[in-house]
Amino acid sequence: MAKVVFNLTIEDSGESHCRIVADYNSSSREIEVEKLKPSFRQNLRPLQEAILQCAAARNANASATGGGDEARPALRDAAGGLTKGSDERIVQEIGSQLFEFIFQRKILELYQECSQAARKDDQPFLIRLRVTDPTLAYVPWETMYDKRNRFYVTTSQSTPFMRAVDDYGEERRVSAARPIRMLGMAARVKVLNGLPLDEIEVDAEQVAIKNALSELNDGKRLKLSWIPSAKARDLNRRFLRGDEGKRWDLFHFIGHGGHDPERQMGFIVVQEEGGPKGRRLYADSLKEFLTQPGQTPSLVVLNSCSGAQGEPGSLFSSTAAELIQGGVPAVIAMQFEISDNMGLAFADTFYTYLAENVSIQAALAHTRAELKARQFAEWISPVLYMRGLDGEIFVDRAGSE
């Protein structure tokens, strides 16, 4: 865990303004600024369309579709259209707007002071963002781009980043006794509500996760298990039983997901009872399954579309936020639609770094940087929500069992 923490809070202070508060090393700065314009929300759709047209997202599908204008990536979403766009330019433009929105005047001065102190001690500083203004809950803060220094805040190991949902005084550990028990669920659903879904490489992702964790998966440090089916009832019962009575420390979902604007709630797609078709498992039901007394996992990873997508005006309308609100200490989910290529690359990369005895925050920063270097514009999609500061689930500690 980073020893230096830069806390940011964005609070509602009226219909058109918000308050930004920064805390670092017993110093505090506060400014009041005009909220982002409604047009900012409208600009996010071109961003989504552009990142799905990046070369890495499209690569594996080009040969299968014959290439050309008709080639497109397989999506882990129930629906979605695509148009071409300049992904890097759009990401930088939006990221610059967000960085300049937060780091104004006194906030920027404190940020620079924190950065200089961390560089002097040759250590990272964790940026912990807490948004309590419901009208700004949908914003993709992971794109923040420091134009002056030419780097994305969330891809740098100097500034690992997380979103917080609690006050800064709470310290909740996500570490676990050995062996760490990891449960996976792979939903091979091809039809939802009579409509075909893109086929995703479920088997390849399972192999990638197994290989990434191979050195740990010896039954003493890590036990990796998979639910045989993708039915909601099997997920519920597997969490109730645990692993020989012990709770699951980490849950990973592979499959399709989405966000229902009418219900203002996210969902994952699971297999329906008595057939191969799929149905929606909404976030409130998923929360009930995963947060049973004494069985709540330390980390949930939803490798599906739109698990972190929320509605303007609602703090907890995304699947990830619902799980965090229900008591899961740490959740990683995607705030946009993602290609199947991205889903596979993310799982392989993230677990490779997590197995290297680093925190969840650091592993995700490494993952974003590597995906970006591999030309996945979708590196901006993963969102980390956490309670407390401790993200060292795989880090060995004295006294671990």
C-alpha positions, -999 to 999 in steps of 0.1 A, spaced: 0 0 0 13 35 -8 24 54 23 14 87 8 -22 93 0 -37 123 -19 -75 124 -10 -99 141 -33 -136 147 -27 -161 162 -51 -192 174 -32 -225 190 -44 -227 227 -35 -257 238 -55 -275 234 -88 -246 246 -109 -215 243 -87 -196 217 -68 -169 218 -41 -135 200 -46 -116 192 -14 -80 179 -14 -63 164 17 -26 155 20 -4 151 50 -27 171 74 -30 199 48 -63 207 32 -73 228 2 -109 236 -10 -123 253 -41 -158 258 -55 -161 254 -93 -188 253 -119 -200 218 -127 -192 200 -160 -216 211 -187 -244 187 -198 -226 185 -232 -198 166 -215 -221 136 -211 -230 138 -247 -193 137 -257 -188 103 -240 -207 84 -267 -181 93 -294 -155 83 -269 -171 48 -265 -174 44 -302 -138 55 -308 -121 32 -283 -139 2 -298 -124 10 -331 -88 9 -319 -65 -16 -337 -61 -39 -307 -99 -43 -302 -105 -51 -338 -74 -72 -346 -86 -107 -339 -119 -102 -356 -106 -86 -388 -97 -119 -405 -129 -136 -395 -151 -108 -410 -129 -102 -440 -116 -68 -428 -127 -35 -443 -155 -13 -430 -176 -42 -419 -149 -56 -395 -157 -50 -359 -148 -65 -325 -170 -90 -307 -185 -72 -277 -193 -83 -242 -225 -62 -243 -261 -70 -250 -263 -42 -277 -243 -14 -292 -234 3 -325 -200 14 -337 -186 43 -358 -151 52 -365 -131 78 -345 -97 89 -333 -95 71 -300 -63 87 -286 -73 122 -295 -107 119 -279 -93 103 -248 -67 130 -244 -93 158 -249 -117 144 -223 -89 135 -199 -74 170 -201 -108 185 -194 -112 163 -163 -77 170 -150 -81 207 -154 -116 205 -138 -102 190 -106 -66 204 -104 -73 241 -103 -55 267 -82 -50 256 -47 -58 219 -55 -31 219 -81 -6 235 -57 -12 208 -30 -10 180 -57 24 193 -69 36 195 -32 25 159 -27 41 148 -60 74 165 -51 75 148 -17 68 114 -32 95 118 -58 120 129 -31 113 97 -12 112 77 -44 78 63 -36 43 64 -52 14 84 -39 -21 69 -41 -48 92 -55 -81 84 -38 -112 101 -54 -145 102 -37 -174 117 -56 -205 125 -35 -221 147 -61 -247 124 -78 -246 145 -110 -209 136 -115 -211 99 -107 -210 89 -144 -178 107 -153 -148 86 -165 -122 100 -141 -98 72 -152 -90 93 -183 -74 122 -164 -46 135 -185 -19 159 -172 -12 178 -204 17 197 -190 37 166 -180 22 145 -208 9 115 -189 -23 98 -178 -26 99 -141 -41 64 -138 -15 46 -159 14 58 -138 30 37 -111 38 70 -94 1 78 -90 -20 46 -85 -57 55 -86 -89 43 -70 -125 55 -64 -136 56 -28 -172 53 -15 -165 59 22 -150 85 44 -112 86 47 -110 75 83 -122 39 76 -95 13 71 -107 -20 58 -83 -47 48 -88 -69 18 -60 -93 25 -68 -129 32 -53 -159 50 -36 -185 29 -47 -202 7 -65 -174 -11 -97 -189 -25 -107 -177 -59 -140 -186 -76 -148 -180 -112 -180 -180 -132 -180 -182 -170 -213 -175 -188 -214 -189 -223 -247 -173 -232 -254 -166 -269 -290 -154 -268 -308 -128 -246 -344 -119 -250 -345 -135 -284 -315 -115 -297 -281 -130 -305 -251 -120 -284 -215 -119 -297 -195 -150 -289 -167 -144 -265 -136 -165 -259 -145 -178 -225 -122 -209 -226 -92 -187 -236 -98 -164 -207 -100 -192 -182 -67 -206 -195 -51 -171 -193 -62 -167 -157 -49 -202 -148 -15 -195 -165 -12 -160 -149 -17 -175 -114 1 -208 -121 30 -202 -97 6 -195 -68 -21 -221 -76 -6 -249 -55 -35 -253 -30 -14 -238 -2 -12 -202 -15 -41 -201 -39 -70 -224 -48 -87 -215 -81 -122 -230 -87 -149 -225 -113 -187 -229 -111 -197 -257 -136 -227 -237 -148 -236 -201 -152 -271 -203 -135 -280 -177 -108 -290 -205 -84 -256 -222 -87 -238 -189 -80 -259 -183 -49 -255 -218 -35 -217 -219 -42 -213 -187 -22 -234 -201 6 -213 -232 9 -180 -215 3 -149 -236 -2 -152 -264 24 -170 -239 46 -144 -212 40 -154 -179 23 -143 -171 -13 -117 -143 -12 -120 -134 -49 -148 -137 -74 -142 -133 -112 -170 -131 -137 -166 -137 -175 -195 -129 -197 -219 -103 -210 -232 -73 -190 -250 -40 -194 -269 -12 -178 -307 -8 -178 -315 29 -180 -352 23 -172 -344 5 -139 -312 26 -135 -294 -5 -126 -266 -26 -140 -267 -64 -147 -247 -94 -158 -261 -120 -181 -264 -155 -167 -278 -188 -180 -316 -192 -177 -330 -223 -159 -337 -252 -182 -319 -239 -213 -289 -224 -230 -304 -189 -233 -295 -160 -210 -313 -138 -186 -304 -106 -167 -292 -109 -131 -296 -74 -118 -271 -58 -95 -294 -59 -64 -298 -97 -67 -261 -102 -74 -253 -82 -43 -275 -105 -22 -257 -135 -35 -222 -122 -30 -227 -105 4 -241 -133 25 -231 -131 62 -195 -143 66 -191 -151 29 -184 -117 13 -154 -118 -10 -125 -93 -6 -124 -86 -44 -150 -89 -72 -139 -86 -108 -166 -82 -134 -150 -87 -168 -181 -77 -188 -195 -46 -204 -207 -16 -185 -204 -30 -149 -192 4 -137 -216 25 -159 -240 46 -138 -267 72 -144 -262 109 -139 -280 119 -106 -275 85 -90 -244 75 -70 -251 38 -68 -268 28 -101 -239 8 -115 -233 -29 -107 -199 -21 -91 -213 7 -69 -242 -16 -58 -217 -43 -47 -195 -18 -29 -225 -3 -11 -235 -39 -1 -202 -44 17 -177 -58 -8 -143 -41 0 -130 -39 -36 -147 -42 -70 -132 -38 -105 -157 -34 -134 -158 -18 -168 -174 16 -173 -178 12 -211 -186 -16 -235 -154 -36 -241 -143 -59 -270 -137 -95 -263 -100 -90 -272 -98 -64 -244 -116 -87 -219 -91 -114 -225 -60 -91 -224 -72 -75 -192 -77 -107 -173 -43 -121 -184 -25 -88 -176 -42 -79 -143 -37 -113 -127 -1 -115 -139 6 -83 -120 -16 -91 -90 4 -123 -85 36 -102 -82 29 -93 -45 16 -58 -53 -16 -40 -43 -48 -41 -64 -42 -4 -71 -7 -10 -83 -17 -40 -104 -44 -21 -121 -20 8 -129 4 -16 -144 -24 -32 -164 -37 1 -178 -2 11 -188 5 -22 -206 -29 -22 -224 -23 13 -235 12 3 -248 -5 -25 -267 -28 1 -283 -60 -9 -264 -78 24 -262 -101 5 -238 -75 8 -211 -97 36 -197 -125 12 -191 -115 -6 -158 -127 11 -127 -116 3 -92 -139 10 -63 -126 4 -28 -134 9 9 -104 18 29 -69 19 15 -55 -16 18 -55 -34 -15 -29 -60 -8 -49 -92 -12 -20 -113 -25 8 -96 -6 25 -119 18 24 -108 54 39 -121 86 14 -143 104 -6 -152 73 -20 -187 75 
